[in-house]
Amino acid sequence: MRKNVFSFNWEGINRKQQFCSGTIIARNLISARLKLKQQGVLIKKLQKNSRLINFFNNPSLNKKTVMHFTRQLTTLLTAGIPLIQGLAIICNSNKSTILRKITYDLKLKIENGSSLTAALQQHPRSFDDLFCALINVGEQSGTLDIMLERIARHYENIELLKNKIRKALTYPCAIVVVAIVVSAILLLKVIPTFAALFTSSGHVLPLFTQLVINFSHVCQQYGIFMIMLFMAIPISWHWLRKHSKNWLQRTDIFLLKLPLFGTLLRKAILARFCRTLATTFSAGLPILTCLQITAKAANNLYYQKAILQIGISISRGEALHKSMEASDAFPDMLLQMTAIGEESGNLEQMINRAATLYEEEVDRIISNLSSLLEPAIMTILGILIGGLVIAMYLPIFRIGQVF
């Protein structure tokens, strides 16, 4: 669940012993003080604004835009262009108003003595903990361009995986929508016309035809309520997932148990887990920090708790693969590859290889899913619409047999 974020007005002295002031975004006063200290600001005044930060005064970038921003900044820094000048080029060359606003804000804060990490932390809705942690490592080690390259590659891999899953689900969803629309037109417009014709003829209708006509009458009388009900179900689902942690955990577990789709979701989460863990580990971050960042990137409460529990076990002295064995969330193949990586000293390489294997499995499942769903959906579509058509023609066939 998303935590509230506030803005704080501050005044102080920066690293250059110059007086400066501005606005900082944080979840509470303590967090605001810590962020300013990280920027090297000696705080003279810090005051919280009355209202929460919302979309309009704290705009956010989607993952795709963040990926493009990172790739652009990587290219500029690799070419030897200074950071501030690179941000200015990105700001002036992009048409996105939100990106220009955020990039200009980053440039302004860095010019006032802030680090890039601290400036990015002012936009938590756009740049997550993984992004900020790797940028911090790059600034501390003088390898900012290398870290930006890793971030860009990481987000590209994650986005590619999401696009594959989205593409696999788009076609069946589109077919279902078309089937619902066509069925609604038949039930609300076509079938009532046939029903009036059959009633005027005075013939006894077949049972199947009568059932379809009765259902058509129900749709005409209560159609608006049925539409509201269908709309209320996904809205309620989303609201409960956002406001109830218990419901969120139950639905996350339920989704993982779904046939075929659950397997696809589990493999995708494992691929993201491995890819994120390898990226943070290769940056030299402490293993506990890597696990905390990876847990947030899981996007599944069941796996998030499992990953955080691994961190607790490691803090007690357990090895990584032993800590993972205590949970049912991780398959044997991943446990074996992790154990081999720890014993050989090539943990990053083995985790990356595991990520590649799971991404390949996701591709295979998507391919099989497409092969299975297409004929199944076409069959259901044929039975649904064909059944409605046959129901209307049965009385006509019977009348034709009489004459």
Buried (B, 14 or more C-beta within 10 A) or exposed (E): EEEEBBBBBBBBBBEEEEEBEBEBBBEBEEBBBEBBEBBBBEEEEBEEEEEEBEEEEBBBBEEEBBBBBBBBBBBBBEEEBEBBEBBBBBBEEBEBEBBBEBBBBBBBBBEBBBBBBBBBBBBBBBBBBBBBBBBBBBBEEEBBBBBBBBBBBBBBBBBEBBEBBEEBBEEBEEBEEEBEEBBBEBBEEBBBEBBEEBEEEEEEBBEEBBEBBEBBEEBEEEBEEEEEEEEEEEEEEEEBBEEEEEBBBBBBEEBBEEEEBBBBBBBBBBBBBBBBBBBBBBBEBEBBBBBBBBBBBBEBBBBBBBBBBBBEBBEEEBBBBBBBBEBEBBBEEBBEBBBBBBEEEEBBBBBBBBBBBBBEBBBEBBEBBBEEBEEEBEEEBEEBBEEBEBBBEBBBEBEEEEE
